[in-house]
C-alpha cells in the first residue's frame, strides 16, 4: 500500500482484499493524512461472522470492508501557554 503501514491494520493486513487496499489508498489520497483505520474492535476484521460477512474473513480468507475514520484534531494548548 502506498498510504498506509501494515501496523495500522492491527494484524489484519495479510487478510485485506486487494480491492479494499486500493480503495483505502485512494481515500487517503483524497483526504490526506486526516484518515485513520478505526480503532474500534471489529471495525476492520472479524472471524467468520455470518451476520457481517463483508467484515469477516470469507471463504477466500479476505476481508472486503473496513471502517476508516477522521483522525481527532490535535489538542489545543492550555490557555495562557505558548508553544
C-alpha positions in Angstrom: 0.0 0.0 0.0 1.2 3.5 -0.8 -0.5 5.4 2.0 -0.8 3.1 5.0 1.6 0.9 7.0 0.8 -2.7 7.9 0.8 -1.7 11.6 -2.2 0.5 11.1 -4.3 -2.7 10.4 -3.5 -4.3 13.8 -2.7 -7.8 12.4 -5.4 -7.9 9.7 -3.2 -6.6 6.8 -2.5 -10.1 5.3 -6.3 -10.7 5.1 -7.3 -7.5 3.3 -8.8 -8.0 -0.1 -6.6 -6.2 -2.8 -9.6 -4.0 -3.8 -10.1 -2.8 -0.2 -6.4 -1.9 -0.1 -6.8 0.1 -3.3 -9.9 1.9 -2.1 -8.3 2.8 1.3 -5.3 4.2 -0.5 -7.5 6.2 -2.8 -9.5 7.5 0.1 -6.3 8.7 1.9 -5.2 10.3 -1.4 -8.4 12.3 -1.4 -8.4 13.2 2.3 -4.8 13.2 3.2 -3.3 12.0 6.5 -6.5 13.0 8.3 -7.8 9.5 7.7 -7.1 6.6 10.1 -8.3 3.0 10.4 -11.0 2.9 13.1 -9.6 1.6 16.4 -12.9 0.0 17.4 -12.8 -3.8 17.7 -14.5 -5.4 14.8 -14.3 -2.3 12.6 -11.8 -4.0 10.3 -11.8 -7.7 10.7 -13.9 -10.4 12.4 -13.5 -14.1 12.4 -16.2 -15.6 10.2 -19.2 -13.7 11.4 -22.3 -14.8 9.4 -24.1 -11.6 10.3 -21.4 -9.4 8.8 -19.7 -11.4 6.1 -18.0 -8.5 4.3 -16.1 -7.6 7.5 -15.2 -11.3 8.2 -12.6 -13.4 6.7 -14.6 -15.1 4.0 -14.1 -18.3 2.1 -11.0 -17.0 0.3 -9.7 -15.7 3.6 -10.1 -12.0 2.6 -11.7 -9.0 4.3 -13.7 -6.9 1.9 -14.8 -3.9 4.1 -13.3 -1.8 6.9 -14.0 1.4 8.7 -11.8 4.5 8.2 -12.4 7.5 10.4 -11.2 11.1 10.6 -8.3 11.5 13.0 -9.1 13.6 16.0 -7.7 17.1 15.9 -4.6 17.8 18.0 -5.2 19.1 21.5 -5.4 22.9 21.8 -2.7 24.5 24.0 -3.8 25.4 27.5 -5.0 29.0 27.9 -2.1 31.4 28.6 0.6 28.9 27.4 2.5 29.4 24.2 4.1 26.6 22.2 
